[in-house]
C-alpha cells in the first residue's frame, strides 16, 4: 500500500469512526430522554424498585445509591463498633497494584513468578483515539 493510499484509508476509517460515534451519542441521548419520560410515568422510589404494567409492557424502575467508604474515617470509627458488626458491614478487597507488579517483574523475577501464579491476565479491548485535524 502506498503512503498516499495508506493516508487516504486512514482518513476514511477515522471519518467513519467519527460518524459512528456521533450516531452513538445521538442514540444514547434519545434513549436517555425516553428513560426519563418512563421514570416520570412509572414513578421512582428513593431506593428500590417500582413497577407499572401497560397493555403490552411491564416497566420497572430501579433506583439506589452508590456508597463508598472513606477509609481514613473508617479507621477512626471502626474501633468504636463491635468487631462482629464491623466485619459484616465493611469488607476488605484484595487488589493488584499493577505498577508494583510490573516493577517486581524486572527486579525480582522469582517473587514475580510466584505472585503470577495467583493472577489471571486477560487482554483489554484496544482503545482507538482520533482527532479531527483542521484543514489549512
MILUM-57921 format. One record per residue (C-alpha): residue in one letter; x, y, z. Coordinates in Angstrom, 1 decimal. Each point is the difference from the previous one (the first is absolute). Last residue first. Example, Ala and Ser with C-alpha at 12.3 -4.5 7.8 and 13.67 -1.06 7.14 Angstrom:
2
@residuo S; east 13.7; north -1.1; up 7.1
@residuo A; east -1.4; north -3.4; up 0.7
***
This chain:
136
@residuo X; east -5.4; north 24.6; up 6.2
@residuo X; east -2.2; north -2.9; up 0.9
@residuo X; east -0.5; north -0.3; up 3.7
@residuo X; east 0.8; north -3.5; up 1.2
@residuo X; east -2.7; north -2.1; up 1.6
@residuo X; east 1.3; north -2.0; up 2.9
@residuo X; east -0.3; north -3.7; up 0.4
@residuo X; east 0.5; north -2.4; up 2.9
@residuo X; east -0.2; north -3.8; up -0.3
@residuo X; east 0.0; north -2.2; up 3.0
@residuo X; east 0.9; north -3.6; up -0.3
@residuo X; east -2.3; north -2.2; up 2.1
@residuo X; east 1.9; north -1.3; up 3.0
@residuo X; east 2.1; north -3.2; up -0.1
@residuo X; east -0.5; north -2.5; up 2.9
@residuo X; east 2.3; north -0.8; up 2.9
@residuo X; east -1.0; north -2.3; up 2.8
@residuo X; east 2.2; north 0.4; up 3.1
@residuo X; east 0.8; north -2.5; up 2.7
@residuo X; east 2.8; north -1.7; up -1.8
@residuo X; east 1.3; north 3.5; up -0.9
@residuo X; east 0.9; north 0.5; up 3.7
@residuo X; east 2.5; north -2.9; up -0.1
@residuo X; east 1.4; north 1.2; up -3.4
@residuo X; east 0.4; north 3.5; up 1.3
@residuo X; east 1.9; north -1.2; up 3.1
@residuo X; east 2.5; north -1.9; up -2.2
@residuo X; east 0.3; north 2.8; up -2.5
@residuo X; east 1.1; north 2.6; up 2.6
@residuo X; east 0.7; north 3.4; up -1.5
@residuo X; east -1.4; north -0.1; up -3.5
@residuo X; east -3.3; north -1.8; up 0.8
@residuo X; east -0.1; north 1.9; up 3.3
@residuo X; east -0.4; north 3.2; up -1.8
@residuo X; east -2.9; north -1.4; up -2.0
@residuo X; east -1.7; north -1.2; up 3.2
@residuo X; east 0.6; north 3.4; up 1.7
@residuo X; east -1.7; north 1.9; up -2.8
@residuo X; east -2.8; north -2.6; up -0.2
@residuo X; east -0.8; north 0.4; up 3.7
@residuo X; east -2.3; north -3.1; up 0.2
@residuo X; east -3.1; north 0.2; up 2.1
@residuo X; east -1.2; north -1.8; up 3.1
@residuo X; east -3.3; north 1.3; up 1.2
@residuo X; east -0.8; north 0.3; up 3.7
@residuo X; east -3.7; north -0.1; up 1.0
@residuo X; east -1.9; north 2.6; up 2.1
@residuo X; east -3.4; north -0.8; up 1.4
@residuo X; east 0.5; north -3.6; up 1.3
@residuo X; east 3.5; north 0.6; up 1.3
@residuo X; east -1.1; north 3.1; up 1.8
@residuo X; east -2.9; north -1.8; up 1.8
@residuo X; east 2.2; north -2.8; up 1.3
@residuo X; east 2.7; north 2.5; up 1.0
@residuo X; east -2.4; north 1.9; up 2.2
@residuo X; east 0.2; north 3.7; up -1.1
@residuo X; east 2.2; north 2.6; up 1.7
@residuo X; east 3.1; north -1.5; up -1.5
@residuo X; east -1.4; north 0.6; up -3.5
@residuo X; east -0.4; north 3.8; up 0.5
@residuo X; east 3.4; north 1.5; up -0.8
@residuo X; east 1.0; north -2.8; up -2.5
@residuo X; east -3.3; north 0.6; up -1.8
@residuo X; east 0.7; north 3.8; up -0.2
@residuo X; east 3.3; north -0.7; up -1.8
@residuo X; east -1.6; north -2.6; up -2.2
@residuo X; east -2.8; north 2.2; up -1.2
@residuo X; east -2.3; north -2.7; up -1.3
@residuo X; east -2.0; north 0.3; up -3.1
@residuo X; east -3.8; north -0.4; up -0.4
@residuo X; east -1.7; north 0.1; up -3.3
@residuo X; east -3.7; north 0.7; up 0.5
@residuo X; east -3.2; north -1.5; up -1.2
@residuo X; east -2.6; north 0.0; up -2.7
@residuo X; east -1.7; north -2.8; up -2.0
@residuo X; east -2.9; north 0.9; up -2.3
@residuo X; east -2.1; north -2.9; up -1.3
@residuo X; east -2.0; north 0.1; up -3.2
@residuo X; east -2.5; north -2.8; up -0.9
@residuo X; east -0.9; north 0.2; up -3.6
@residuo X; east -2.8; north -0.9; up -2.4
@residuo X; east -3.2; north 1.4; up 1.6
@residuo X; east 1.9; north 2.1; up 2.5
@residuo X; east 1.4; north -1.2; up 3.3
@residuo X; east 1.7; north 2.0; up 2.7
@residuo X; east 2.9; north -0.9; up 2.2
@residuo X; east 2.0; north 1.7; up 2.8
@residuo X; east 3.4; north -1.2; up 1.2
@residuo X; east 2.3; north 0.9; up 2.9
@residuo X; east 1.5; north 3.2; up 1.4
@residuo X; east -1.5; north 3.5; up -0.3
@residuo X; east -3.0; north -1.5; up -1.8
@residuo X; east -0.7; north 0.9; up -3.6
@residuo X; east -3.2; north 0.6; up -1.8
@residuo X; east -1.4; north -1.8; up -3.1
@residuo X; east -0.8; north 3.1; up -2.1
@residuo X; east 2.9; north 2.2; up 1.1
@residuo X; east 2.4; north -2.8; up -0.1
@residuo X; east -1.3; north -1.0; up -3.5
@residuo X; east 0.6; north 3.6; up -1.2
@residuo X; east 3.6; north 0.0; up 1.4
@residuo X; east 0.6; north -3.4; up -1.7
@residuo X; east -1.2; north 1.4; up -3.3
@residuo X; east 2.4; north 3.0; up 0.3
@residuo X; east 2.8; north -2.3; up 0.9
@residuo X; east -0.6; north -2.1; up -3.1
@residuo X; east 0.0; north 3.0; up -2.3
@residuo X; east 3.3; north 1.3; up 1.6
@residuo X; east 1.5; north -3.5; up -0.6
@residuo X; east -1.2; north -0.1; up -3.6
@residuo X; east 1.5; north 3.5; up -0.6
@residuo X; east 3.2; north -1.1; up 1.7
@residuo X; east 0.2; north -3.2; up -2.1
@residuo X; east -0.6; north 2.0; up -3.2
@residuo X; east 2.9; north 2.3; up 0.9
@residuo X; east 2.2; north -2.9; up 0.8
@residuo X; east -0.9; north -1.7; up -3.3
@residuo X; east 0.8; north 3.3; up -1.9
@residuo X; east 3.4; north 0.3; up 1.7
@residuo X; east 0.8; north -3.7; up -0.7
@residuo X; east -0.9; north 0.5; up -3.7
@residuo X; east 2.3; north 3.1; up -0.1
@residuo X; east 2.8; north -2.0; up 1.6
@residuo X; east -0.5; north -2.8; up -2.6
@residuo X; east 0.1; north 2.4; up -2.9
@residuo X; east 3.0; north 1.9; up 1.4
@residuo X; east 2.0; north -3.2; up 0.5
@residuo X; east -1.0; north -1.2; up -3.5
@residuo X; east 1.2; north 3.3; up -1.6
@residuo X; east 3.2; north 0.0; up 2.1
@residuo X; east 0.8; north -3.6; up -1.0
@residuo X; east -0.9; north 0.7; up -3.7
@residuo X; east 2.4; north 2.9; up 0.0
@residuo X; east 2.8; north -2.0; up 1.7
@residuo X; east -0.4; north -2.8; up -2.5
@residuo X; east -1.5; north -3.3; up 1.0
***
